[in-house]
Amino acid sequence: MPDPDVDIAAALAWAGSALGSPVTSYDALDGGVTSTMLALRHDDGTESVLRLMTNEPWRTHGAELTARERDAQLAMADTPVPAPYSIALDAAGTAAGAAAHLMSRLPGTPLEGGEALGEQRLQTMVDLLVTLHDQRPAEPFRTFQSWAWEAKWVVPSWTRHPASWRRAFGVLAGPAPAYEPTFLHRDFSHRNLLWSGDAITGVVDWVETSTGPAWLDAAHAASYLALAYGTGPALDLLRRYAAATGATPDTHWLVMDAVGYLPPPGRQPLFGRSDQLERLDEWLEVVVRDPDLS
């Protein structure tokens, strides 16, 4: 839940002043794990989106995260990647008590839970990911961070494949393979895409933008598909990405992303439904057993 000491009214006043038109109404947007996301309507008819970095542990790092999102959106301006444009940044949280980023609102909506994905949408995701990886910002972004840190390397109690998890931890304990430094969204997934029919009209949530191995972005998109739709669409996306790039999938990065979904010791997973845990378990088993995606 958002921290109660965040002043929403002050945040709205700041957003209105930054855009040059007062906020007349707003609605909460679904899906924000790190932040309170508000869709704003302004007196002059403009619509915008306000991120308030309200949720821990991300709030503690809110200045860095919102500044990185601003920089990523500026870097994507005038490229084929449909990112929002940054309007204003209050990284210190001076106005509302939490870091704030005001950005444009793009058309389209995220896929609803259970909404059909289909081959066309999978290919559209892959095509956009290839385009994104082709971008070369003037200033490289930070080196990626692994979300599969060693404290998570504990075989989960709910697994049906304990040997596969142990094997995965062994993969991560070894040296990481060499890679070509690539511009990464770092949280590229169907849930961070806006759709109009089968077309992607927006890529949102740029707070983790990084430089790293391209397969890590593809792996993350696949893992989310596995959790939402099962292993079939996830494997299909990776095969399509391999065909589009001519690159061979690398088990290390696929495993790194899957293990990253485990919670640190003593904490619950961000998702807790039994079907999602079962799908993560099955996905890790597939990634470890069949690294060639055959």
BELNOR-V774203 format. One record per pair of residues at least 24 apart in sequence whose C-alpha atoms are under 10 Angstrom apart, sorted by the first residue. I is the first residue (numbers start at 1). GAP is how many residues later the second one is. D is the distance in Angstrom with one decimal. If there is no record, write none. Layout:
# BELNOR-V774203
[[I	GAP	D] [I	GAP	D]]
This chain:
# BELNOR-V774203
[[1	32	9.5] [1	33	9.8] [1	34	9.2] [1	35	8.7] [1	53	8.0] [1	54	6.7] [1	55	9.2] [2	32	9.3] [2	33	7.6] [2	34	6.7] [2	50	9.0] [2	51	8.6] [2	52	5.1] [2	53	5.6] [2	54	8.7] [2	57	9.7] [3	33	9.7] [3	50	9.6] [3	51	5.9] [3	52	6.9] [3	53	8.8] [3	56	9.4] [3	94	9.5] [3	95	9.0] [4	50	9.1] [5	49	9.5] [5	91	8.5] [5	92	7.1] [5	93	9.0] [6	46	8.6] [6	47	9.6] [6	48	7.4] [6	87	9.2] [6	89	9.3] [6	90	5.5] [6	91	5.2] [6	92	6.3] [6	93	9.8] [7	88	7.9] [7	89	4.7] [7	90	6.6] [7	91	8.5] [8	28	9.9] [8	30	10.0] [8	44	8.9] [8	87	9.3] [8	88	6.5] [8	89	9.2] [8	90	9.8] [9	86	9.5] [9	87	7.9] [10	84	9.6] [10	85	6.0] [10	86	5.4] [10	87	9.0] [11	39	8.6] [11	40	9.7] [11	41	8.3] [11	79	9.6] [11	82	9.1] [11	83	9.4] [11	84	5.9] [11	85	5.0] [11	86	8.6] [11	87	9.0] [11	88	9.8] [11	89	7.7] [11	90	9.9] [11	91	9.8] [12	26	9.5] [12	28	8.4] [12	38	8.5] [12	83	9.2] [12	84	8.7] [12	90	10.0] [13	82	8.6] [13	83	9.4] [14	74	9.3] [14	75	10.0] [14	76	9.0] [14	80	9.7] [14	81	6.5] [14	82	8.3] [14	86	9.4] [14	88	9.4] [15	25	8.8] [15	27	9.3] [15	33	8.9] [15	34	9.3] [15	35	7.6] [15	72	9.0] [15	73	7.8] [15	74	9.4] [15	75	9.7] [15	80	9.5] [15	85	9.0] [15	86	8.8] [15	87	6.6] [15	88	9.5] [16	24	9.2] [16	25	9.4] [16	26	7.1] [16	27	8.8] [16	32	9.9] [16	86	9.8] [17	71	9.9] [18	69	7.4] [18	70	6.2] [18	71	8.9] [18	84	8.3] [19	27	8.9] [19	29	8.9] [19	68	7.0] [19	69	7.8] [19	83	8.6] [19	84	9.5] [19	85	10.0] [20	24	9.0] [21	24	8.8] [21	25	8.2] [22	24	9.9] [23	24	9.1] [23	25	9.5] [26	24	9.7] [30	80	9.5] [31	79	9.5] [31	160	8.1] [31	161	9.1] [32	173	9.2] [33	25	9.3] [33	237	8.5] [34	24	5.9] [34	25	7.6] [34	28	9.3] [34	171	10.0] [34	173	9.8] [35	24	8.0] [35	27	9.4] [35	63	9.7] [35	64	9.6] [35	65	9.5] [36	64	9.7] [37	63	9.9] [37	64	9.8] [37	65	10.0] [38	64	9.6] [39	64	9.9] [39	65	9.7] [39	66	7.7] [40	62	9.6] [40	64	9.7] [40	65	8.7] [41	64	9.9] [46	58	8.9] [46	59	8.9] [47	56	9.3] [47	57	7.0] [47	58	6.0] [47	59	8.9] [48	36	9.5] [48	37	9.9] [48	38	9.9] [48	39	8.8] [48	54	7.0] [48	55	5.8] [48	56	4.6] [48	57	4.7] [48	58	8.4] [49	35	9.2] [49	37	9.8] [49	38	9.6] [49	52	8.3] [49	53	5.8] [49	54	5.3] [49	55	6.0] [49	56	5.5] [49	57	9.0] [50	37	9.8] [50	38	9.5] [50	39	9.8] [50	50	6.9] [50	51	5.8] [50	52	4.6] [50	53	6.4] [50	54	8.7] [50	55	9.2] [51	38	9.6] [51	47	9.6] [51	48	8.0] [51	49	5.5] [51	50	5.1] [51	51	6.4] [51	52	8.2] [51	154	9.5] [52	38	9.5] [52	39	9.7] [52	41	8.7] [52	44	8.5] [52	45	9.1] [52	46	6.1] [52	47	5.8] [52	48	4.6] [52	49	6.8] [52	50	8.9] [53	38	9.3] [53	40	8.8] [53	44	9.4] [53	45	5.8] [53	46	5.4] [53	47	6.4] [53	48	8.6] [54	43	8.9] [54	44	6.1] [54	45	7.8] [54	46	9.2] [55	43	9.4] [59	39	7.0] [59	40	7.5] [60	38	9.0] [60	39	9.3] [61	30	9.7] [61	38	8.9] [62	28	9.9] [62	29	6.8] [62	30	8.0] [62	31	8.4] [62	36	7.3] [62	37	5.3] [62	38	8.2] [62	39	9.9] [62	145	9.3] [63	26	9.4] [63	27	8.0] [63	28	4.3] [63	29	5.7] [63	30	7.8] [63	35	8.6] [63	36	5.7] [63	37	8.4] [63	38	9.7] [64	27	7.4] [64	28	9.3] [64	35	9.1] [64	143	8.4] [64	144	9.8] [65	26	8.4] [65	34	8.7] [65	36	9.8] [65	141	8.5] [65	142	4.9] [65	143	7.0] [65	144	9.1] [66	24	8.3] [66	25	6.2] [66	26	9.5] [66	33	6.8] [66	34	7.0] [66	35	6.2] [66	36	9.7] [66	139	9.8] [66	140	8.5] [66	141	6.1] [66	142	9.4] [67	24	6.3] [67	25	9.8] [67	32	9.2] [67	33	9.4] [67	34	8.2] [67	139	9.8] [67	140	7.9] [68	73	8.4] [68	74	9.3] [68	138	7.3] [68	139	5.6] [68	140	7.3] [68	141	7.0] [68	142	9.1] [69	32	8.3] [69	34	9.9] [69	116	10.0] [69	135	9.3] [69	136	7.3] [69	137	4.7] [69	138	4.4] [69	139	7.4] [69	140	7.2] [70	31	7.5] [70	32	9.0] [70	33	8.5] [70	136	8.0] [70	137	8.2] [71	66	9.8] [71	68	9.5] [71	70	9.0] [71	135	8.9] [71	136	9.3] [71	138	9.2] [72	65	8.6] [72	69	8.4] [72	113	8.7] [72	133	9.8] [72	134	6.4] [72	135	8.1] [72	136	9.3] [72	137	6.7] [72	138	9.2] [73	30	9.0] [73	130	9.9] [73	131	9.2] [73	132	9.7] [73	133	7.4] [73	134	9.8] [73	136	9.8] [74	63	9.5] [75	60	9.0] [75	61	8.7] [75	62	5.8] [75	63	7.7] [75	64	8.6] [75	65	9.9] [76	56	9.0] [76	59	8.2] [76	60	9.5] [76	61	7.9] [79	52	9.3] [79	53	9.0] [79	56	7.9] [80	48	8.7] [80	51	7.4] [80	52	8.1] [80	55	9.1] [81	47	7.3] [81	48	9.1] [81	50	7.1] [81	51	6.2] [81	52	9.9] [81	54	8.7] [81	119	9.7] [81	120	9.1] [81	121	8.0] [81	122	7.5] [82	24	8.4] [82	46	9.3] [82	50	9.6] [82	111	9.6] [82	112	9.5] [82	118	8.1] [82	119	6.2] [82	120	4.9] [82	121	5.9] [82	122	8.7] [83	110	9.7] [83	118	8.6] [83	119	5.6] [83	120	5.1] [83	121	6.3] [83	122	9.1] [83	123	8.7] [84	118	7.2] [84	119	7.5] [84	120	7.0] [84	121	9.4] [84	122	9.6] [105	97	9.1] [105	99	9.8] [106	88	7.9] [106	95	7.0] [106	96	6.1] [106	97	8.9] [106	98	9.1] [107	87	7.3] [107	88	8.0] [107	89	7.6] [107	93	9.4] [107	94	6.2] [107	95	7.1] [108	85	8.7] [108	86	4.9] [108	87	4.7] [108	88	5.0] [108	89	8.5] [108	91	9.0] [108	92	7.7] [108	93	5.9] [108	94	7.1] [109	82	9.7] [109	83	9.8] [109	84	7.8] [109	85	4.7] [109	86	5.2] [109	87	6.9] [109	88	9.4] [109	91	9.3] [109	92	8.6] [109	93	8.7] [110	80	7.5] [110	81	6.0] [110	82	7.1] [110	83	5.8] [110	84	4.6] [110	85	5.9] [110	86	8.9] [110	90	9.4] [110	91	9.9] [110	92	9.2] [110	93	9.9] [111	79	7.1] [111	80	6.7] [111	81	9.2] [111	82	7.9] [111	83	7.5] [111	84	7.1] [111	85	9.7] [111	86	9.9] [112	78	10.0] [112	79	8.7] [113	78	9.5] [113	115	7.6] [113	116	9.3] [114	114	7.5] [114	115	7.6] [115	113	9.9] [115	114	9.5] [116	113	9.0] [117	73	9.2] [117	81	9.0] [117	108	9.4] [117	112	8.5] [117	116	8.3] [118	80	9.0] [118	115	8.4] [119	79	9.8] [119	114	8.6] [119	117	8.6] [119	118	9.0] [120	78	6.7] [120	79	9.0] [121	69	9.4] [121	74	9.2] [121	76	8.9] [121	77	5.5] [121	78	7.5] [121	79	8.5] [121	116	9.8] [122	68	9.2] [122	76	9.2] [122	103	9.9] [122	111	7.8] [122	112	9.2] [122	114	7.8] [122	115	6.1] [122	116	9.7] [122	118	8.2] [122	119	9.7] [123	75	9.7] [123	113	9.2] [123	114	7.4] [123	117	7.0] [123	118	8.5] [123	121	9.6] [124	74	7.5] [124	75	7.0] [124	76	7.3] [124	113	10.0] [125	63	9.3] [125	64	8.5] [125	65	7.8] [125	68	8.7] [125	73	9.7] [125	74	9.1] [125	75	7.8] [125	93	9.8] [125	96	8.9] [125	112	8.1] [125	115	9.7] [125	116	9.2] [126	92	8.3] [126	95	9.4] [126	111	6.8] [126	112	8.4] [126	113	9.7] [126	114	6.8] [126	115	5.7] [126	116	9.4] [126	117	9.9] [126	118	7.8] [126	119	9.7] [127	113	9.1] [127	114	8.1] [127	117	7.8] [127	118	9.8] [128	72	8.3] [128	75	9.4] [129	55	9.0] [129	56	8.8] [129	59	8.0] [129	60	9.7] [129	85	9.1] [129	88	8.1] [129	89	7.7] [129	92	9.4] [129	112	8.3] [130	84	9.0] [130	88	9.4] [130	111	7.7] [130	114	7.6] [130	115	7.4] [132	50	9.4] [132	51	7.3] [132	52	7.5] [132	53	7.8] [132	56	10.0] [132	82	9.9] [133	48	9.8] [133	49	6.1] [133	50	5.4] [133	51	6.4] [133	52	8.5] [133	78	9.8] [133	80	9.7] [133	81	6.9] [133	84	9.1] [134	48	7.9] [134	49	7.5] [134	50	9.7] [135	47	8.3] [135	48	6.5] [135	49	9.1] [136	46	8.1] [136	47	6.7] [137	46	7.7] [140	41	9.3] [140	42	9.1] [140	43	7.6] [140	70	8.0] [140	71	6.8] [141	41	9.6] [141	42	7.5] [141	43	8.7] [141	67	9.6] [141	68	6.8] [141	69	5.0] [141	70	5.5] [141	71	9.2] [142	41	9.7] [142	66	9.2] [142	67	7.8] [142	68	5.2] [142	69	5.8] [142	70	8.7] [143	38	8.6] [143	39	9.7] [143	40	9.6] [143	41	9.6] [143	66	9.1] [143	67	5.6] [143	68	4.8] [143	69	6.0] [143	70	9.7] [144	37	9.8] [144	39	9.7] [144	40	8.3] [144	41	9.9] [144	42	7.7] [144	64	8.2] [144	65	7.9] [144	66	5.0] [144	67	5.6] [144	68	5.5] [144	69	8.5] [144	72	9.3] [145	41	9.1] [145	63	8.8] [145	65	8.1] [145	66	9.3] [145	67	8.8] [146	70	9.5] [146	107	9.5] [146	110	7.1] [146	111	7.9] [146	113	9.8] [146	114	7.5] [147	109	7.5] [147	110	7.2] [147	111	9.3] [147	112	7.9] [147	113	4.6] [147	114	7.7] [147	115	9.0] [147	116	9.7] [148	24	8.4] [148	107	8.9] [148	108	5.8] [148	109	6.9] [148	110	8.1] [148	111	5.4] [148	112	4.0] [148	113	7.5] [148	114	7.6] [148	115	9.2] [148	116	9.2] [149	107	9.0] [149	110	8.6] [149	111	7.4] [149	113	9.7] [149	115	8.5] [150	109	9.9] [150	110	9.9] [150	114	9.1] [151	111	9.8] [151	112	9.0] [151	113	6.2] [151	114	6.8] [152	107	7.6] [152	108	7.7] [152	109	9.0] [152	110	6.2] [152	111	6.4] [152	112	5.0] [152	113	6.5] [153	106	7.8] [153	107	9.4] [153	109	8.2] [153	110	9.6] [153	111	8.7] [153	112	9.1] [154	105	9.8] [154	108	8.6] [154	109	9.5] [154	110	8.9] [154	111	8.0] [155	107	9.3] [156	106	8.0] [156	107	9.5] [156	121	9.8] [156	125	9.2] [158	116	9.0] [158	119	7.7] [158	120	8.1] [158	123	8.4] [159	118	8.2] [159	119	7.6] [159	121	9.1] [159	122	6.0] [159	123	8.8] [159	126	9.9] [160	118	8.4] [160	121	7.1] [160	122	8.3] [160	125	9.2] [161	120	7.0] [161	121	8.0] [161	123	8.6] [161	124	6.7] [162	119	9.2] [162	123	9.2] [163	122	9.0] [163	125	9.9] [164	117	9.0] [164	118	9.8] [164	120	7.1] [164	121	5.7] [164	122	9.0] [164	123	9.1] [164	124	6.4] [164	125	7.7] [165	90	9.4] [165	93	9.9] [165	94	8.2] [165	116	8.6] [165	119	7.2] [165	120	7.7] [165	123	8.3] [167	88	9.7] [167	118	9.7] [167	121	7.3] [167	122	9.5] [168	83	9.2] [168	84	8.5] [168	86	9.7] [168	87	6.1] [168	88	8.1] [168	90	9.1] [168	91	7.6] [168	116	8.0] [168	117	9.0] [168	119	8.9] [168	120	6.6] [168	121	9.9] [169	86	8.4] [169	87	8.9] [169	90	8.1] [171	80	8.2] [171	81	6.4] [171	82	9.7] [171	84	7.6] [171	85	8.6] [171	117	9.1] [172	79	9.7] [172	80	6.7] [172	81	8.9] [172	83	7.6] [172	84	6.8] [172	87	9.2] [173	79	10.0] [174	78	9.0] [175	77	9.1] [176	76	6.9] [176	77	8.5] [176	80	10.0] [177	36	9.4] [177	73	8.4] [177	74	9.7] [177	75	7.4] [177	76	8.9] [178	35	8.5] [179	33	7.5] [179	34	5.5] [179	35	8.2] [179	36	9.2] [179	71	10.0] [180	31	9.4] [180	32	7.3] [180	33	6.3] [180	34	7.9] [181	29	9.6] [181	30	5.9] [181	31	4.9] [181	32	6.0] [181	33	7.8] [182	28	8.3] [182	29	5.3] [182	30	5.2] [182	31	5.9] [182	32	5.9] [182	33	9.5] [182	35	9.8] [183	26	7.8] [183	27	6.3] [183	28	4.8] [183	29	6.7] [183	30	8.4] [183	31	7.6] [183	34	9.5] [184	24	8.6] [184	25	5.8] [184	26	5.2] [184	27	5.5] [184	28	6.5] [184	29	7.9] [184	30	6.8] [184	31	9.5] [184	32	8.3] [184	33	6.4] [184	34	9.6] [185	24	4.6] [185	25	6.5] [185	26	8.6] [185	27	9.8] [185	29	9.7] [185	31	9.8] [185	32	6.9] [186	24	6.3] [186	25	8.5] [186	26	8.8] [186	27	9.9] [186	28	9.3] [186	30	7.5] [186	31	5.6] [186	32	9.2] [186	33	9.9] [186	34	7.7] [186	35	9.3] [187	29	9.5] [187	30	7.0] [187	31	9.6] [187	33	6.8] [187	34	7.6] [187	37	9.8] [188	28	9.6] [188	29	6.1] [188	30	7.7] [188	31	9.2] [188	32	6.6] [188	33	5.6] [188	34	9.4] [188	36	9.1] [189	28	8.5] [189	29	8.6] [189	30	9.5] [189	31	6.7] [189	32	4.3] [189	33	7.6] [189	34	8.5] [189	35	6.3] [189	36	7.6] [190	31	6.9] [190	32	9.2] [190	34	7.5] [190	35	7.4] [190	38	9.5] [191	30	9.2] [191	33	8.2] [191	34	9.2] [191	37	9.7] [192	29	9.7] [213	37	9.7] [213	40	7.9] [214	33	9.6] [214	35	9.9] [214	39	9.1] [215	26	8.9] [215	27	9.2] [215	32	8.8] [215	33	9.0] [215	34	6.9] [215	35	7.0] [215	36	9.3] [215	37	9.4] [215	38	6.3] [215	39	7.4] [215	42	9.9] [216	33	9.8] [216	34	9.0] [216	36	9.0] [216	37	5.3] [216	38	6.7] [216	39	9.4] [216	40	8.0] [216	41	6.9] [217	36	8.9] [217	37	9.4] [217	40	8.9] [218	24	9.4] [218	31	9.4] [218	35	9.1] [218	36	8.4] [218	39	9.6] [219	30	9.1] [219	31	9.4] [219	32	9.5] [219	34	6.8] [219	35	5.1] [219	36	8.3] [219	37	8.6] [219	38	6.2] [219	39	8.0] [219	68	9.8] [220	33	9.1] [220	34	7.8] [220	36	9.3] [220	37	5.8] [220	38	7.8] [220	40	9.5] [220	41	10.0] [221	36	9.5] [222	32	8.8] [222	35	9.3] [222	36	9.3] [222	61	9.3] [223	31	8.4] [223	32	9.8] [223	34	7.2] [223	35	6.3] [223	38	9.0] [223	56	9.4] [223	57	7.7] [223	60	7.3] [223	61	9.0] [223	64	9.9] [224	33	9.9] [224	34	9.3] [224	37	9.8] [224	55	10.0] [224	56	9.1] [225	54	9.8] [225	58	9.9] [226	32	9.9] [226	50	8.7] [226	53	6.4] [226	54	7.0] [226	55	9.9] [226	56	8.6] [226	57	6.4] [226	58	9.7] [227	44	9.5] [227	48	8.3] [227	49	5.4] [227	50	7.9] [227	51	8.5] [227	52	5.4] [227	53	6.0] [227	54	9.5] [227	55	9.4] [227	56	8.1] [228	47	9.3] [228	48	7.4] [228	51	8.2] [228	52	9.7] [229	47	9.6] [229	50	8.6] [230	45	9.9] [230	46	9.1] [230	48	9.7] [230	49	6.2] [230	50	8.8] [230	52	8.5] [230	53	7.8] [231	48	7.5] [231	49	9.1] [231	51	7.5] [231	52	6.0] [231	53	9.7] [231	55	7.9] [231	56	9.7] [232	51	9.6] [234	49	8.6] [235	48	9.3] [235	51	9.1] [235	52	9.1] [235	58	6.6] [235	59	8.9] [236	57	8.8] [238	55	7.8] [239	53	9.2] [239	54	6.9] [239	55	8.8] [242	51	9.8] [248	43	9.7] [248	44	7.8] [248	45	9.8] [249	42	7.1] [249	43	6.6] [249	44	7.9] [250	37	9.9] [250	41	7.2] [250	42	8.2] [251	36	7.0] [251	37	7.2] [251	38	9.8] [251	39	8.8] [251	40	5.4] [251	41	8.2] [251	42	9.8] [252	35	9.5] [252	36	9.3] [252	39	9.2] [253	34	10.0] [254	29	9.9] [254	30	8.7] [254	33	6.6] [254	34	8.6] [254	37	8.3] [255	28	9.6] [255	29	7.0] [255	30	9.7] [255	31	10.0] [255	32	6.6] [255	33	7.1] [255	36	9.3] [256	28	9.9] [257	27	9.5] [258	25	7.5] [258	26	6.1] [258	27	9.8] [258	29	8.4] [259	25	7.7]]
